[in-house]
């Protein structure tokens, strides 16, 4: 996933913080080539995506994001970030182990 940086403002920073996820955690996950997929349910005016992975402490993390172009640069705009729920963790771990078996 190629991009030139991140597009943050008060709105998306606050949405991540209210779930206990820092800006840095979101940026590290998104910059580390996470598993990601289209978020068809929330793609209305723009294409949205979800990324899943683990933070530096190993805690499973979910980040919803879109791409924006500013001054000719492709930026990732995190929409929200949160820690995964138990059901999501089980699915993530199952899919991760299946991918490793391939």
N, C-alpha and C positions, 0 to 999 in steps of 0.2 A: 504494500500500500504506500504509494509515493505521495508525500505532502511536504509543504515548506514551513509548517508551524501550526499554531493553534489560534482559534478565534474565541477569546473569552470576553465576557462583560459581566456586569453585576448579576444579571438574571441567571445565566448558566452556572456561574460560580456558586451562587446561593443554592441552586437546586442540587448541586453535588454536595455542598457542605451540610445541607439539612439531612442528608442520608449518611453523614459521617465520613464522606470520601473527600480527600484533599485534591486540589488542582494537580499537585505533583503526582499523586497516585494515578489519576486519570491519564496524565500525559505519559507517564512511564509505561502504563499498560498499552496505550494506543501506539506508542513509539516502538514497542517491542515485537511487532508483527503478530498480534493476537489472532485467534480464531474470530472471524467475523462473518456476518450474513446480512442480507437485506432485512429490514424491518417493515414488511409489507403492511402490517396493521396500522402503523403510524406514519406511513409515507403518503402525505396528502399533497401539500404545496411543494414539497421537496422530497427527494429520496433520502430515506433514513436507514441507518444501519445499526446493528448491535455488535459489540465486541465483548468477548469473555476471556478471562484469563485469571492469573493470580497476582496479587500485589507482592511486594518484596518480603512480606512476612508469610506468604503462602495462602493468604485468605482469598477465596474466589470473589472476583469482581465482575460486574456487569456495567458496561458503558454504552449508552445510546448516543449516536452522533450523526452528523451530516457533513458534507463537504461544502465549503464556500470559496469563492474566488474573490480576492481582494488585491487590487493593484497587480493583477496578473499572476498572483501566487495562489496555489491551491492549499487551503487551510482546512484543518479538521475543527469542526465546531461541536464540542461535547454538548449534548442536550441535557443529560442527567447521568449520574453514576450512583451505583449502590452496591452493597455486598449482596451476593446471591443468597436465596432462600435454600433450605435443605433439599427440596425437590429439584431445584435448578442445579444444585451442586451434584446430586446423583446423576442427572442427565449429562452434565458437563464431563464428569469423570468417566462415565460409560462411553461417551463419544470420543473422549481423548484416548482411552485405552484401545478402542476399536481402530482409531487412526494410527496408533503406534504399531498395531498388528499388521497393517498393510504393507 
